[in-house]
Amino acid sequence: MRNYVIKRLIATVPLLIGITLLCYGFISLIPSDPAEVALRVRQIPIITKEAIAEMRQELGLDDPFLVRYIRLVGNCLQLDFGVSYTNPARTVLGEIIRCIPSTLQLAGLSLIFVIILSLPIGFLSAVYRDSWFDRILRGTVFMTTAMPAYWVGLLLIWLFSLKFDLFPTSGYGGIRHLILPSFTVSLTYISTYIRLIRNNMLDNMKQEYVLYANVRGLNQRVILTKHVLKNSLQSCITAIGMSIPQMISGTIVVENVFA
């Protein structure tokens, strides 16, 4: 087991190098000049060629591509991500440390929404297969999966903040500020895991152990909860674990919508 873990860790090194090199290469292909962008972000009133040249030198953009990439990787390994474009007095690492608690709270509450909503709904959808509840739910899941997060967030703000005045439209100050953005982040995952739980349960309900349990005269509730649901959650738990990093990184759009 130890050798397997070591081999997998070693194999991630060239993968990370390839991913970072590819991403950095695509960023370098952007037609706009990063130095000019940095000056505009800092709200410099008059952008001259001399100011652009000075900023390019400050950012190290005059060096060759590989030199810049190697320097970037070396600095990142030392947790040196540079300074903020908007506020040169602050470092990027300091900004990450300052903002990461609210992001983790948002992602954590989103994960709670995913678990407490997708599990019972997916279970009931499988138990009452092809009923009106299942048909309506599948149509709703189909629509919500196709809706982008920023659109869902704007709809929730319009409905629950402007129309009913139940939650604040933006800001950060407590649980009431987290409910709408957390539900926005979790909605796509809820739809995904409802379908996953439902399909897994339907597959398990066709297995022979369910037939044997029925022959033995076990209660249907026991069969569904202690056997079918338990066996159906194994792949779901793995998928949820893989979705946690994606959920954390996906909060950036929602954080901007809800300020």
Backbone as CSV, one residue per row, in Angstrom:
resi,resn,N_x,N_y,N_z,CA_x,CA_y,CA_z,C_x,C_y,C_z
1,MET,0.827,-1.199,0.000,0.000,0.000,0.000,0.868,1.258,0.000
2,ARG,1.922,1.231,0.792,2.800,2.398,0.854,3.473,2.647,-0.489
3,ASN,3.927,1.576,-1.133,4.570,1.723,-2.443,3.592,2.270,-3.473
4,TYR,2.346,1.817,-3.380,1.335,2.303,-4.326,1.106,3.802,-4.141
5,VAL,1.004,4.243,-2.891,0.794,5.672,-2.619,1.982,6.491,-3.105
6,ILE,3.203,5.978,-2.873,4.403,6.696,-3.318,4.422,6.815,-4.843
7,LYS,4.078,5.730,-5.535,4.052,5.767,-6.997,3.017,6.759,-7.513
8,ARG,1.861,6.800,-6.862,0.819,7.737,-7.302,1.247,9.185,-7.059
9,LEU,1.910,9.430,-5.930,2.391,10.786,-5.656,3.458,11.210,-6.653
10,ILE,4.354,10.289,-6.996,5.392,10.601,-7.979,4.773,10.855,-9.352
11,ALA,3.733,10.093,-9.678,3.082,10.258,-10.984,2.364,11.597,-11.104
12,THR,1.994,12.193,-9.978,1.306,13.492,-10.048,2.245,14.642,-10.404
13,VAL,3.550,14.452,-10.204,4.497,15.542,-10.472,4.492,15.937,-11.950
14,PRO,4.720,14.997,-12.898,4.651,15.418,-14.311,3.262,15.883,-14.723
15,LEU,2.215,15.344,-14.084,0.859,15.792,-14.401,0.662,17.249,-14.002
16,LEU,1.109,17.610,-12.798,0.990,19.002,-12.352,1.819,19.934,-13.216
17,ILE,3.015,19.483,-13.597,3.864,20.310,-14.469,3.182,20.544,-15.808
18,GLY,2.601,19.483,-16.374,1.911,19.630,-17.652,0.716,20.555,-17.568
19,ILE,-0.069,20.417,-16.507,-1.264,21.255,-16.351,-0.884,22.719,-16.169
20,THR,0.080,22.978,-15.275,0.479,24.374,-15.035,1.129,24.988,-16.274
21,LEU,1.930,24.198,-16.995,2.575,24.715,-18.208,1.538,25.033,-19.273
22,LEU,0.537,24.169,-19.409,-0.510,24.405,-20.403,-1.341,25.636,-20.040
23,CYS,-1.739,25.745,-18.774,-2.527,26.908,-18.340,-1.742,28.202,-18.495
24,TYR,-0.462,28.172,-18.101,0.361,29.382,-18.218,0.572,29.750,-19.681
25,GLY,0.662,28.729,-20.536,0.803,29.008,-21.958,-0.437,29.664,-22.539
26,PHE,-1.625,29.182,-22.148,-2.864,29.793,-22.635,-3.005,31.227,-22.138
27,ILE,-2.609,31.467,-20.878,-2.682,32.831,-20.346,-1.759,33.760,-21.130
28,SER,-0.601,33.233,-21.514,0.348,34.058,-22.272,-0.162,34.376,-23.675
29,LEU,-1.097,33.587,-24.191,-1.632,33.820,-25.535,-2.755,34.860,-25.555
30,ILE,-3.166,35.337,-24.387,-4.220,36.354,-24.351,-3.727,37.613,-25.058
31,PRO,-4.513,38.156,-25.999,-4.018,39.297,-26.790,-3.750,40.562,-25.987
32,SER,-4.465,40.783,-24.900,-4.254,42.005,-24.119,-2.935,41.940,-23.356
33,ASP,-2.337,43.084,-23.156,-1.059,43.186,-22.456,-1.316,43.151,-20.945
34,PRO,-0.751,42.179,-20.221,-0.967,42.127,-18.764,-0.505,43.379,-18.040
35,ALA,0.546,44.010,-18.533,1.023,45.237,-17.895,-0.015,46.347,-18.013
36,GLU,-0.619,46.470,-19.187,-1.654,47.491,-19.373,-2.875,47.176,-18.522
37,VAL,-3.239,45.898,-18.443,-4.367,45.493,-17.598,-4.103,45.836,-16.136
38,ALA,-2.876,45.574,-15.674,-2.523,45.881,-14.290,-2.623,47.375,-14.020
39,LEU,-2.221,48.186,-14.980,-2.321,49.640,-14.804,-3.772,50.093,-14.757
40,ARG,-4.610,49.487,-15.581,-6.030,49.862,-15.570,-6.699,49.422,-14.269
41,VAL,-6.316,48.255,-13.771,-6.880,47.789,-12.500,-6.494,48.728,-11.372
42,ARG,-5.293,49.257,-11.432,-4.842,50.207,-10.408,-5.388,51.613,-10.636
43,GLN,-6.217,51.763,-11.675,-6.900,53.030,-11.972,-5.905,54.161,-12.220
44,ILE,-4.881,53.853,-13.012,-3.943,54.890,-13.440,-4.653,55.767,-14.468
45,PRO,-4.737,57.073,-14.264,-5.528,57.933,-15.169,-4.984,57.976,-16.587
46,ILE,-3.678,58.110,-16.729,-3.072,58.216,-18.058,-2.049,57.086,-18.204
47,ILE,-2.295,56.201,-19.164,-1.409,55.056,-19.388,-0.518,55.366,-20.575
48,THR,0.748,55.561,-20.320,1.718,55.866,-21.363,2.562,54.635,-21.677
49,LYS,3.306,54.727,-22.774,4.189,53.631,-23.150,5.283,53.429,-22.106
50,GLU,5.746,54.534,-21.514,6.766,54.412,-20.475,6.222,53.680,-19.250
51,ALA,4.962,53.994,-18.878,4.354,53.317,-17.728,4.156,51.827,-18.005
52,ILE,3.767,51.493,-19.243,3.593,50.085,-19.601,4.927,49.354,-19.554
53,ALA,5.970,50.004,-20.092,7.296,49.377,-20.086,7.800,49.171,-18.659
54,GLU,7.554,50.145,-17.793,7.964,50.017,-16.391,7.204,48.898,-15.690
55,MET,5.908,48.796,-15.980,5.117,47.732,-15.372,5.538,46.359,-15.896
56,ARG,5.852,46.260,-17.171,6.323,44.985,-17.724,7.616,44.546,-17.059
57,GLN,8.488,45.510,-16.787,9.731,45.182,-16.096,9.467,44.767,-14.655
58,GLU,8.499,45.450,-14.018,8.154,45.106,-12.638,7.580,43.695,-12.544
59,LEU,6.758,43.327,-13.523,6.132,42.009,-13.530,7.023,40.933,-14.134
60,GLY,8.154,41.318,-14.694,9.051,40.330,-15.294,8.561,39.786,-16.610
61,LEU,7.757,40.565,-17.347,7.185,40.080,-18.599,8.150,40.163,-19.769
62,ASP,9.276,40.814,-19.596,10.243,40.919,-20.682,11.121,39.682,-20.805
63,ASP,11.093,38.813,-19.817,11.900,37.595,-19.861,11.256,36.559,-20.787
64,PRO,12.036,35.572,-21.252,11.470,34.507,-22.097,10.406,33.706,-21.352
65,PHE,9.586,32.983,-22.127,8.451,32.256,-21.570,8.887,31.235,-20.529
66,LEU,9.857,30.395,-20.841,10.279,29.342,-19.913,10.888,29.926,-18.646
67,VAL,11.596,31.037,-18.789,12.183,31.680,-17.603,11.074,32.168,-16.680
68,ARG,10.057,32.764,-17.264,8.937,33.243,-16.454,8.189,32.084,-15.795
69,TYR,8.039,30.987,-16.536,7.323,29.830,-15.983,8.094,29.204,-14.835
70,ILE,9.400,29.014,-15.024,10.218,28.410,-13.963,10.237,29.300,-12.736
71,ARG,10.319,30.622,-12.942,10.291,31.540,-11.806,8.943,31.479,-11.090
72,LEU,7.864,31.370,-11.867,6.526,31.271,-11.265,6.408,30.009,-10.417
73,VAL,6.838,28.868,-10.937,6.744,27.610,-10.204,7.595,27.669,-8.935
74,GLY,8.818,28.219,-9.061,9.686,28.332,-7.891,9.086,29.207,-6.811
75,ASN,8.487,30.318,-7.205,7.863,31.200,-6.218,6.639,30.543,-5.573
76,CYS,5.853,29.808,-6.374,4.668,29.143,-5.827,5.064,28.064,-4.823
77,LEU,6.152,27.356,-5.092,6.610,26.337,-4.147,7.026,26.960,-2.820
78,GLN,7.414,28.236,-2.848,7.762,28.961,-1.621,6.583,29.767,-1.072
79,LEU,5.373,29.494,-1.626,4.144,30.199,-1.216,4.231,31.699,-1.470
80,ASP,4.984,32.060,-2.492,5.087,33.454,-2.899,4.323,33.623,-4.202
81,PHE,3.084,34.132,-4.106,2.229,34.285,-5.279,2.214,35.717,-5.801
82,GLY,3.114,36.537,-5.333,3.198,37.907,-5.808,2.310,38.846,-5.026
83,VAL,2.129,40.051,-5.574,1.317,41.079,-4.928,0.016,41.246,-5.700
84,SER,-0.961,41.831,-5.046,-2.266,42.053,-5.658,-2.190,43.193,-6.667
85,TYR,-2.846,43.011,-7.820,-2.898,44.078,-8.811,-3.709,45.261,-8.302
86,THR,-4.797,44.968,-7.598,-5.681,46.043,-7.137,-5.085,46.820,-5.973
87,ASN,-4.280,46.133,-5.146,-3.667,46.788,-3.987,-2.252,46.253,-3.822
88,PRO,-1.257,46.930,-4.401,0.118,46.426,-4.340,0.664,46.300,-2.922
89,ALA,0.012,46.916,-1.946,0.478,46.802,-0.568,0.132,45.447,0.040
90,ARG,-0.728,44.673,-0.622,-1.150,43.375,-0.105,-0.613,42.261,-1.004
91,THR,-0.247,41.159,-0.385,0.210,40.007,-1.145,-0.981,39.115,-1.516
92,VAL,-0.798,38.310,-2.557,-1.858,37.392,-2.973,-2.119,36.352,-1.881
93,LEU,-1.052,35.849,-1.261,-1.221,34.872,-0.186,-2.002,35.460,0.974
94,GLY,-1.713,36.710,1.317,-2.455,37.366,2.391,-3.926,37.527,2.055
95,GLU,-4.219,37.832,0.778,-5.611,37.963,0.359,-6.322,36.609,0.405
96,ILE,-5.620,35.540,0.028,-6.215,34.205,0.091,-6.533,33.832,1.537
97,ILE,-5.591,34.075,2.435,-5.810,33.754,3.846,-6.952,34.572,4.419
98,ARG,-7.077,35.816,3.975,-8.134,36.684,4.482,-9.511,36.252,3.984
99,CYS,-9.586,35.760,2.756,-10.887,35.473,2.139,-11.289,34.007,2.228
100,ILE,-10.352,33.102,2.471,-10.680,31.676,2.410,-11.688,31.241,3.474
101,PRO,-11.736,31.824,4.680,-12.755,31.355,5.645,-14.184,31.499,5.143
102,SER,-14.515,32.635,4.523,-15.884,32.807,4.016,-16.169,31.853,2.867
103,THR,-15.173,31.588,2.032,-15.355,30.632,0.936,-15.588,29.229,1.471
104,LEU,-14.841,28.835,2.492,-15.028,27.507,3.077,-16.387,27.386,3.756
105,GLN,-16.845,28.462,4.413,-18.176,28.433,5.002,-19.249,28.265,3.927
106,LEU,-19.085,28.982,2.818,-20.043,28.881,1.725,-20.047,27.473,1.136
107,ALA,-18.867,26.914,0.897,-18.784,25.560,0.340,-19.273,24.514,1.335
108,GLY,-18.994,24.718,2.629,-19.440,23.767,3.640,-20.950,23.713,3.765
109,LEU,-21.590,24.887,3.779,-23.054,24.912,3.846,-23.659,24.356,2.565
110,SER,-23.007,24.585,1.436,-23.484,24.016,0.176,-23.435,22.494,0.226
111,LEU,-22.362,21.944,0.800,-22.251,20.494,0.925,-23.356,19.928,1.820
112,ILE,-23.695,20.652,2.884,-24.788,20.219,3.762,-26.112,20.200,2.999
113,PHE,-26.357,21.238,2.188,-27.565,21.263,1.366,-27.615,20.069,0.416
114,VAL,-26.468,19.763,-0.190,-26.412,18.644,-1.134,-26.800,17.339,-0.448
115,ILE,-26.269,17.121,0.757,-26.508,15.847,1.445,-27.942,15.736,1.935
116,ILE,-28.441,16.779,2.606,-29.761,16.668,3.238,-30.901,16.749,2.224
117,LEU,-30.639,17.233,1.004,-31.697,17.322,0.001,-31.634,16.190,-1.026
118,SER,-30.448,15.887,-1.509,-30.341,14.878,-2.573,-30.619,13.475,-2.056
119,LEU,-30.229,13.177,-0.813,-30.419,11.820,-0.289,-31.902,11.441,-0.158
120,PRO,-32.732,12.186,0.574,-34.152,11.774,0.683,-34.915,11.902,-0.628
121,ILE,-34.618,12.935,-1.422,-35.354,13.100,-2.685,-35.007,11.984,-3.660
122,GLY,-33.718,11.654,-3.771,-33.322,10.545,-4.641,-33.896,9.226,-4.175
123,PHE,-33.949,9.026,-2.864,-34.524,7.798,-2.300,-36.013,7.693,-2.652
124,LEU,-36.767,8.755,-2.426,-38.205,8.729,-2.710,-38.476,8.604,-4.207
125,SER,-37.623,9.218,-5.016,-37.813,9.120,-6.455,-37.630,7.693,-6.948
126,ALA,-36.717,6.958,-6.326,-36.521,5.553,-6.709,-37.645,4.669,-6.182
127,VAL,-38.078,4.924,-4.961,-39.150,4.106,-4.370,-40.457,4.293,-5.136
128,TYR,-40.787,5.539,-5.487,-42.018,5.824,-6.220,-41.703,6.071,-7.705
129,ARG,-41.013,5.135,-8.290,-40.587,5.249,-9.689,-41.793,5.373,-10.619
130,ASP,-41.648,6.304,-11.599,-42.653,6.565,-12.629,-43.961,7.119,-12.077
131,SER,-43.976,7.537,-10.815,-45.159,8.196,-10.266,-45.129,9.672,-10.655
132,TRP,-46.184,10.389,-10.307,-46.214,11.825,-10.616,-45.089,12.559,-9.913
133,PHE,-44.756,12.120,-8.694,-43.646,12.737,-7.961,-42.338,12.547,-8.721
134,ASP,-42.088,11.338,-9.207,-40.856,11.041,-9.930,-40.800,11.797,-11.248
135,ARG,-41.901,11.887,-11.953,-41.912,12.587,-13.240,-41.660,14.085,-13.068
136,ILE,-42.338,14.680,-12.102,-42.122,16.112,-11.851,-40.692,16.368,-11.408
137,LEU,-40.188,15.492,-10.552,-38.829,15.667,-10.043,-37.805,15.549,-11.154
138,ARG,-37.969,14.582,-12.047,-37.010,14.421,-13.137,-37.019,15.628,-14.067
139,GLY,-38.205,16.187,-14.312,-38.270,17.402,-15.125,-37.597,18.579,-14.445
140,THR,-37.799,18.695,-13.128,-37.161,19.781,-12.375,-35.647,19.620,-12.355
141,VAL,-35.190,18.392,-12.162,-33.756,18.121,-12.154,-33.138,18.453,-13.500
142,PHE,-33.828,18.112,-14.567,-33.330,18.408,-15.909,-33.164,19.918,-16.112
143,MET,-34.148,20.693,-15.659,-34.079,22.144,-15.839,-32.990,22.769,-14.973
144,THR,-32.920,22.377,-13.719,-31.951,22.985,-12.820,-30.517,22.633,-13.187
145,THR,-30.309,21.457,-13.768,-28.958,21.096,-14.199,-28.490,21.991,-15.334
146,ALA,-29.421,22.417,-16.184,-29.063,23.237,-17.339,-28.936,24.719,-17.014
147,MET,-29.349,25.136,-15.838,-29.328,26.557,-15.492,-27.975,26.937,-14.910
148,PRO,-27.319,27.964,-15.439,-26.030,28.402,-14.877,-26.191,29.020,-13.495
149,ALA,-25.120,28.961,-12.720,-25.187,29.390,-11.324,-25.524,30.875,-11.196
150,TYR,-24.953,31.718,-12.072,-25.207,33.154,-11.931,-26.677,33.482,-12.195
151,TRP,-27.317,32.733,-13.112,-28.728,32.959,-13.404,-29.603,32.518,-12.232
152,VAL,-29.275,31.370,-11.638,-30.004,30.895,-10.466,-29.873,31.890,-9.324
153,GLY,-28.657,32.410,-9.114,-28.454,33.388,-8.056,-29.284,34.641,-8.251
154,LEU,-29.341,35.146,-9.481,-30.149,36.342,-9.745,-31.635,36.070,-9.535
155,LEU,-32.106,34.885,-9.922,-33.508,34.534,-9.699,-33.831,34.454,-8.207
156,LEU,-32.924,33.854,-7.427,-33.155,33.736,-5.987,-33.148,35.113,-5.316
157,ILE,-32.265,36.000,-5.765,-32.240,37.361,-5.219,-33.563,38.072,-5.525
158,TRP,-34.023,37.932,-6.773,-35.279,38.582,-7.155,-36.455,38.057,-6.348
159,LEU,-36.502,36.729,-6.133,-37.661,36.129,-5.487,-37.627,36.290,-3.968
160,PHE,-36.534,35.834,-3.344,-36.506,35.756,-1.883,-35.994,37.036,-1.219
161,SER,-35.285,37.872,-1.964,-34.772,39.111,-1.374,-35.622,40.322,-1.735
162,LEU,-35.960,40.452,-3.026,-36.695,41.633,-3.453,-38.200,41.471,-3.277
163,LYS,-38.738,40.299,-3.623,-40.184,40.103,-3.545,-40.659,39.817,-2.122
164,PHE,-39.995,38.865,-1.454,-40.458,38.443,-0.126,-39.616,39.009,1.018
165,ASP,-38.472,39.608,0.712,-37.617,40.241,1.716,-37.274,39.272,2.861
166,LEU,-36.894,38.040,2.487,-36.554,37.033,3.490,-35.053,36.986,3.774
167,PHE,-34.238,37.248,2.765,-32.787,37.160,2.914,-32.142,38.398,2.308
168,PRO,-30.959,38.764,2.787,-30.253,39.914,2.205,-29.783,39.612,0.791
169,THR,-29.679,40.644,-0.008,-29.270,40.471,-1.406,-27.779,40.238,-1.540
170,SER,-26.975,40.733,-0.606,-25.523,40.636,-0.749,-24.863,40.832,0.608
171,GLY,-23.549,40.732,0.613,-22.794,40.975,1.830,-22.466,39.706,2.584
172,TYR,-21.744,39.876,3.676,-21.308,38.749,4.497,-21.435,39.153,5.955
173,GLY,-22.340,38.451,6.680,-22.522,38.825,8.061,-23.195,37.791,8.923
174,GLY,-23.384,36.593,8.415,-24.030,35.569,9.216,-24.676,34.517,8.352
175,ILE,-25.448,33.640,9.007,-26.047,32.514,8.311,-27.066,32.968,7.276
176,ARG,-27.782,34.063,7.527,-28.792,34.537,6.576,-28.150,34.987,5.280
177,HIS,-26.921,35.479,5.345,-26.223,35.885,4.135,-25.693,34.689,3.343
178,LEU,-25.616,33.537,3.976,-25.030,32.365,3.322,-26.065,31.448,2.687
179,ILE,-27.319,31.563,3.074,-28.316,30.586,2.631,-28.526,30.643,1.120
180,LEU,-28.801,31.821,0.577,-29.056,31.914,-0.864,-27.835,31.544,-1.694
181,PRO,-26.650,32.088,-1.428,-25.493,31.664,-2.237,-25.142,30.189,-2.068
182,SER,-25.320,29.645,-0.866,-25.033,28.222,-0.661,-25.995,27.351,-1.461
183,PHE,-27.260,27.705,-1.463,-28.230,26.936,-2.244,-27.947,27.068,-3.736
184,THR,-27.480,28.245,-4.159,-27.124,28.439,-5.570,-25.976,27.529,-5.974
185,VAL,-24.949,27.456,-5.138,-23.808,26.591,-5.439,-24.224,25.123,-5.450
186,SER,-25.090,24.739,-4.525,-25.419,23.329,-4.350,-26.461,22.820,-5.332
187,LEU,-27.189,23.702,-6.009,-28.332,23.261,-6.810,-27.927,22.287,-7.905
188,THR,-26.864,22.583,-8.628,-26.417,21.680,-9.686,-25.991,20.336,-9.127
189,TYR,-25.290,20.356,-7.989,-24.854,19.104,-7.371,-26.039,18.318,-6.822
190,ILE,-27.028,19.011,-6.286,-28.231,18.325,-5.805,-28.905,17.568,-6.944
191,SER,-29.041,18.219,-8.080,-29.661,17.567,-9.233,-28.853,16.361,-9.689
192,THR,-27.543,16.501,-9.685,-26.682,15.399,-10.123,-26.795,14.202,-9.198
193,TYR,-26.763,14.446,-7.888,-26.767,13.336,-6.940,-28.162,12.742,-6.753
194,ILE,-29.197,13.497,-7.016,-30.544,12.911,-7.023,-30.624,11.844,-8.118
195,ARG,-30.145,12.191,-9.300,-30.153,11.210,-10.390,-29.247,10.026,-10.082
196,LEU,-28.087,10.299,-9.482,-27.153,9.218,-9.184,-27.732,8.259,-8.149
197,ILE,-28.303,8.796,-7.077,-28.905,7.941,-6.042,-30.088,7.166,-6.613
198,ARG,-30.915,7.841,-7.376,-32.083,7.170,-7.958,-31.665,6.017,-8.871
199,ASN,-30.721,6.266,-9.760,-30.301,5.219,-10.698,-29.614,4.063,-9.970
200,ASN,-28.785,4.379,-8.973,-28.120,3.314,-8.213,-29.134,2.456,-7.464
201,MET,-30.140,3.108,-6.874,-31.146,2.338,-6.143,-31.969,1.460,-7.084
202,LEU,-32.324,1.969,-8.250,-33.073,1.168,-9.210,-32.267,-0.039,-9.676
203,ASP,-30.951,0.151,-9.867,-30.093,-0.975,-10.247,-29.999,-2.006,-9.125
204,ASN,-29.870,-1.521,-7.891,-29.755,-2.449,-6.763,-31.065,-3.167,-6.468
205,MET,-32.174,-2.520,-6.759,-33.462,-3.168,-6.520,-33.700,-4.352,-7.451
206,LYS,-32.918,-4.457,-8.518,-33.029,-5.590,-9.444,-32.085,-6.736,-9.087
207,GLN,-31.251,-6.528,-8.059,-30.277,-7.553,-7.702,-30.943,-8.718,-6.966
208,GLU,-30.224,-9.839,-6.942,-30.789,-11.055,-6.364,-30.940,-10.970,-4.843
209,TYR,-30.064,-10.209,-4.177,-30.176,-10.144,-2.719,-31.473,-9.482,-2.281
210,VAL,-32.015,-8.585,-3.114,-33.319,-7.986,-2.808,-34.420,-9.033,-2.943
211,LEU,-34.299,-9.880,-3.969,-35.283,-10.966,-4.141,-35.239,-11.924,-2.956
212,TYR,-34.026,-12.268,-2.523,-33.907,-13.169,-1.369,-34.475,-12.534,-0.104
213,ALA,-34.250,-11.224,0.064,-34.789,-10.533,1.241,-36.308,-10.531,1.225
214,ASN,-36.903,-10.360,0.041,-38.364,-10.418,-0.054,-38.888,-11.825,0.225
215,VAL,-38.153,-12.841,-0.258,-38.566,-14.221,-0.010,-38.527,-14.541,1.475
216,ARG,-37.550,-13.964,2.177,-37.442,-14.205,3.613,-38.521,-13.456,4.397
217,GLY,-39.246,-12.577,3.750,-40.325,-11.867,4.411,-39.892,-10.646,5.179
218,LEU,-38.725,-10.079,4.821,-38.276,-8.869,5.509,-39.169,-7.688,5.160
219,ASN,-39.272,-6.768,6.091,-40.068,-5.568,5.887,-39.477,-4.735,4.741
220,GLN,-40.359,-4.173,3.899,-39.899,-3.396,2.754,-39.063,-2.186,3.179
221,ARG,-39.429,-1.569,4.290,-38.656,-0.422,4.766,-37.243,-0.841,5.138
222,VAL,-37.106,-2.008,5.753,-35.784,-2.517,6.115,-34.975,-2.833,4.869
223,ILE,-35.616,-3.445,3.894,-34.910,-3.789,2.656,-34.413,-2.532,1.946
224,LEU,-35.261,-1.520,1.876,-34.905,-0.307,1.137,-33.847,0.522,1.854
225,THR,-33.958,0.645,3.165,-33.044,1.518,3.905,-31.736,0.841,4.286
226,LYS,-31.809,-0.387,4.791,-30.621,-1.053,5.309,-29.834,-1.834,4.260
227,HIS,-30.456,-2.109,3.134,-29.777,-2.905,2.114,-29.615,-2.129,0.801
228,VAL,-30.726,-1.732,0.199,-30.652,-1.072,-1.105,-29.976,0.293,-1.001
229,LEU,-30.438,1.121,-0.070,-29.862,2.466,0.071,-28.399,2.398,0.492
230,LYS,-28.091,1.498,1.410,-26.710,1.383,1.888,-25.764,1.017,0.756
231,ASN,-26.149,0.059,-0.075,-25.297,-0.336,-1.194,-25.258,0.721,-2.293
232,SER,-26.304,1.535,-2.388,-26.347,2.562,-3.434,-25.514,3.781,-3.096
233,LEU,-25.188,3.976,-1.821,-24.479,5.189,-1.404,-22.964,5.090,-1.555
234,GLN,-22.446,3.913,-1.851,-20.993,3.757,-1.921,-20.395,4.629,-3.019
235,SER,-20.940,4.545,-4.222,-20.421,5.366,-5.316,-20.750,6.838,-5.105
236,CYS,-21.867,7.134,-4.436,-22.245,8.525,-4.182,-21.258,9.199,-3.227
237,ILE,-20.829,8.468,-2.195,-19.876,9.033,-1.247,-18.555,9.348,-1.946
238,THR,-18.119,8.440,-2.824,-16.897,8.694,-3.590,-17.045,9.922,-4.478
239,ALA,-18.198,10.042,-5.146,-18.427,11.180,-6.036,-18.497,12.495,-5.258
240,ILE,-19.116,12.470,-4.086,-19.195,13.684,-3.272,-17.798,14.118,-2.825
241,GLY,-16.979,13.146,-2.428,-15.610,13.484,-2.038,-14.830,14.122,-3.173
242,MET,-15.050,13.634,-4.398,-14.371,14.226,-5.552,-14.934,15.595,-5.911
243,SER,-16.178,15.868,-5.512,-16.815,17.138,-5.869,-16.468,18.273,-4.907
244,ILE,-15.921,17.954,-3.739,-15.639,18.997,-2.752,-14.655,20.044,-3.292
245,PRO,-13.494,19.658,-3.883,-12.618,20.705,-4.449,-13.299,21.508,-5.550
246,GLN,-14.077,20.833,-6.384,-14.794,21.534,-7.444,-15.822,22.501,-6.872
247,MET,-16.447,22.121,-5.774,-17.434,22.981,-5.130,-16.764,24.230,-4.550
248,ILE,-15.582,24.053,-3.956,-14.866,25.200,-3.391,-14.441,26.166,-4.491
249,SER,-13.885,25.624,-5.575,-13.434,26.487,-6.667,-14.597,27.104,-7.431
250,GLY,-15.762,26.443,-7.406,-16.903,26.956,-8.146,-17.665,28.061,-7.456
251,THR,-17.252,28.421,-6.243,-17.962,29.482,-5.519,-17.615,30.880,-6.024
252,ILE,-16.603,31.010,-6.892,-16.139,32.340,-7.265,-17.220,33.121,-8.009
253,VAL,-17.968,32.428,-8.888,-19.033,33.114,-9.627,-20.147,33.544,-8.667
254,VAL,-20.543,32.642,-7.789,-21.627,32.942,-6.853,-21.208,34.041,-5.891
255,GLU,-19.957,34.041,-5.452,-19.485,35.092,-4.549,-19.566,36.456,-5.205
256,ASN,-19.320,36.524,-6.499,-19.437,37.794,-7.200,-20.897,38.214,-7.363
257,VAL,-21.789,37.245,-7.609,-23.208,37.587,-7.762,-23.777,38.139,-6.464
258,PHE,-23.429,37.523,-5.344,-23.948,37.934,-4.048,-23.008,38.902,-3.315
259,ALA,-21.965,39.336,-3.971,-21.022,40.304,-3.382,-20.511,39.845,-2.031
